[in-house]
Amino acid sequence: MRKKYIPNIFTFTNMLLGLLSILLLVQIEHPHKTIIVPAMILLGGIADFFDGFIARKLNVVTDFGKQLDSFADIITFGVAPIALINYLCSCNYKFFSITASIIYIAASAYRLARYNLNNFKDHFVGLPITAAGILLTIYAFAYPFWAYNTNRLQSTIITALFLLLLSALMVSKAKVKRIFRSKSG
């Protein structure tokens, strides 16, 4: 196998985990899916880290890989966490949750497009979608524990505001320092 394809294996693993988590939510009745789905999204985050890390270590960073990574990220950290949060937060106030969900996914796509058109070496501009998706996944995992003590309108508004905050952070022009960076990248 040519070494330039190795990072793509991790990218496709990330994408597969995101797709499977969505399918698990919408098609399969499983008693532990509210634990399995967040775990799959978080594992997608690990695969996402390694695709870029390995590409830089092997010196096989390509525009194709960057684009493919963005397609995987929009699924695993854009759509999958939204599917999870909407699965858990089924409520009577759909307007708030659907509107905030659409804004989050649009902000995710905007963030990825802006990233792909620039070359950020030492920092990102705006919160990376991976970080936003992981934060949303952790929030969704914790949701049943804290929302149990609030009424549906309050928990829906809190969730919508959290989605809007993540959206604003992703599209912001704030510089976010890279935590992990290889010497070759």
C-alpha positions as CSV (number, residue, x, y, z in Angstrom):
1,M,0.0,0.0,0.0
2,R,1.3,3.4,-0.9
3,K,1.8,5.6,2.2
4,K,-0.2,8.5,0.8
5,Y,-3.4,6.4,1.4
6,I,-2.8,5.7,5.0
7,P,-4.3,8.9,6.4
8,N,-7.4,8.4,4.2
9,I,-8.0,5.1,6.0
10,F,-8.4,7.2,9.2
11,T,-10.6,9.7,7.4
12,F,-12.9,7.1,6.1
13,T,-13.0,5.5,9.6
14,N,-14.1,8.9,11.0
15,M,-16.8,9.2,8.3
16,L,-18.0,5.6,8.8
17,L,-18.3,6.2,12.6
18,G,-20.4,9.3,12.0
19,L,-22.6,7.6,9.4
20,L,-23.1,4.5,11.6
21,S,-24.0,6.6,14.6
22,I,-26.7,8.4,12.6
23,L,-28.1,5.1,11.3
24,L,-28.0,3.6,14.8
25,L,-30.1,6.5,16.0
26,V,-32.7,6.5,13.3
27,Q,-33.1,2.8,12.5
28,I,-32.2,0.5,15.3
29,E,-33.8,0.1,18.7
30,H,-30.9,-0.7,21.0
31,P,-31.1,-0.2,24.7
32,H,-27.7,1.4,24.9
33,K,-27.6,3.6,21.8
34,T,-27.4,6.8,23.9
35,I,-24.1,5.5,25.1
36,I,-22.9,3.8,21.9
37,V,-23.6,6.8,19.7
38,P,-21.6,9.3,21.7
39,A,-18.7,6.8,21.9
40,M,-18.8,6.4,18.1
41,I,-18.6,10.2,17.6
42,L,-15.7,10.5,20.1
43,L,-13.9,7.6,18.4
44,G,-14.4,9.6,15.2
45,G,-12.6,12.4,16.9
46,I,-9.6,10.2,17.6
47,A,-9.6,9.0,13.9
48,D,-9.8,12.7,12.8
49,F,-6.8,13.5,14.9
50,F,-4.8,10.7,13.5
51,D,-5.6,11.3,9.8
52,G,-4.0,14.8,10.0
53,F,-1.2,13.7,12.3
54,I,-0.2,10.8,10.1
55,A,-0.5,12.8,6.9
56,R,1.9,15.4,8.3
57,K,4.3,12.8,9.8
58,L,4.5,10.9,6.4
59,N,4.6,14.2,4.5
60,V,1.6,13.2,2.4
61,V,-0.7,16.2,3.1
62,T,-2.8,16.8,0.0
63,D,-5.7,19.0,-1.0
64,F,-7.7,15.8,-1.7
65,G,-7.1,14.7,1.9
66,K,-8.1,18.1,3.2
67,Q,-11.4,18.0,1.3
68,L,-12.1,14.4,2.2
69,D,-11.5,15.2,5.8
70,S,-14.0,18.0,5.7
71,F,-16.7,15.7,4.2
72,A,-16.0,13.3,7.0
73,D,-16.1,16.1,9.6
74,I,-19.4,17.5,8.5
75,I,-21.0,14.1,9.0
76,T,-19.3,13.1,12.3
77,F,-19.1,16.4,14.0
78,G,-21.9,18.3,12.3
79,V,-24.8,16.0,11.5
80,A,-24.2,13.1,13.9
81,P,-24.2,15.3,17.1
82,I,-27.3,17.2,15.9
83,A,-29.0,13.9,15.3
84,L,-28.1,12.7,18.8
85,I,-29.2,15.9,20.5
86,N,-32.5,15.9,18.6
87,Y,-33.0,12.3,19.5
88,L,-32.5,13.0,23.2
89,C,-34.3,16.3,23.2
90,S,-37.5,15.3,21.6
91,C,-39.9,18.0,22.8
92,N,-43.0,20.0,22.0
93,Y,-40.9,23.1,21.0
94,K,-39.6,21.9,17.7
95,F,-39.1,25.4,16.2
96,F,-36.3,26.2,18.6
97,S,-34.5,23.0,18.3
98,I,-34.8,22.7,14.5
99,T,-33.8,26.3,13.9
100,A,-30.7,26.0,16.2
101,S,-29.8,22.6,14.6
102,I,-30.0,24.1,11.1
103,I,-27.9,27.1,12.1
104,Y,-25.3,24.7,13.7
105,I,-25.0,22.6,10.6
106,A,-24.7,25.7,8.4
107,A,-22.1,27.1,10.7
108,S,-20.2,23.8,10.5
109,A,-20.2,23.8,6.7
110,Y,-19.1,27.5,6.6
111,R,-16.3,26.8,9.1
112,L,-15.0,23.9,7.0
113,A,-15.2,25.8,3.7
114,R,-13.3,28.8,5.3
115,Y,-10.7,26.4,6.7
116,N,-10.2,24.7,3.3
117,L,-9.6,27.9,1.5
118,N,-6.9,29.1,3.8
119,N,-3.6,27.8,5.2
120,F,-3.5,28.0,9.0
121,K,-0.2,26.7,10.3
122,D,-0.1,27.7,14.0
123,H,-3.8,28.5,14.6
124,F,-7.3,28.0,13.5
125,V,-9.8,30.8,12.9
126,G,-12.9,30.0,14.8
127,L,-13.6,27.0,16.9
128,P,-12.8,23.8,14.9
129,I,-15.8,21.7,14.0
130,T,-14.2,18.7,15.7
131,A,-14.1,20.5,19.0
132,A,-17.6,21.8,18.6
133,G,-18.9,18.4,17.7
134,I,-17.2,16.8,20.7
135,L,-18.5,19.4,23.0
136,L,-22.0,18.9,21.7
137,T,-21.6,15.2,22.0
138,I,-20.6,15.5,25.7
139,Y,-23.5,17.9,26.2
140,A,-25.9,15.4,24.7
141,F,-24.5,12.5,26.8
142,A,-25.0,14.6,29.9
143,Y,-28.4,16.0,28.8
144,P,-30.6,13.2,30.4
145,F,-29.0,13.7,33.8
146,W,-29.6,17.5,34.1
147,A,-32.7,17.9,31.9
148,Y,-34.6,15.5,34.1
149,N,-34.9,18.3,36.7
150,T,-36.0,21.1,34.3
151,N,-39.2,21.6,32.2
152,R,-39.1,20.9,28.5
153,L,-39.2,24.6,27.5
154,Q,-36.2,25.4,29.7
155,S,-34.1,22.5,28.5
156,T,-35.0,23.2,24.9
157,I,-34.0,26.9,25.2
158,I,-30.8,26.0,27.0
159,T,-29.9,23.4,24.3
160,A,-30.8,25.9,21.5
161,L,-28.6,28.6,23.1
162,F,-25.7,26.1,23.4
163,L,-26.1,25.2,19.7
164,L,-26.1,28.9,18.8
165,L,-23.0,29.6,21.0
166,L,-21.1,26.7,19.3
167,S,-22.3,28.0,15.9
168,A,-21.1,31.6,16.7
169,L,-17.7,30.3,17.9
170,M,-17.2,28.2,14.7
171,V,-17.8,31.2,12.4
172,S,-16.0,33.7,14.6
173,K,-12.7,35.2,13.6
174,A,-11.1,34.4,16.9
175,K,-7.8,32.7,16.6
176,V,-7.6,29.3,18.3
177,K,-4.1,28.0,18.9
178,R,-3.4,24.5,17.6
179,I,-2.9,22.1,20.5
180,F,-1.2,19.4,18.5
181,R,1.1,20.1,15.6
182,S,3.8,17.9,14.2
183,K,7.2,19.4,13.3
184,S,6.7,18.7,9.7
185,G,3.3,20.5,9.5
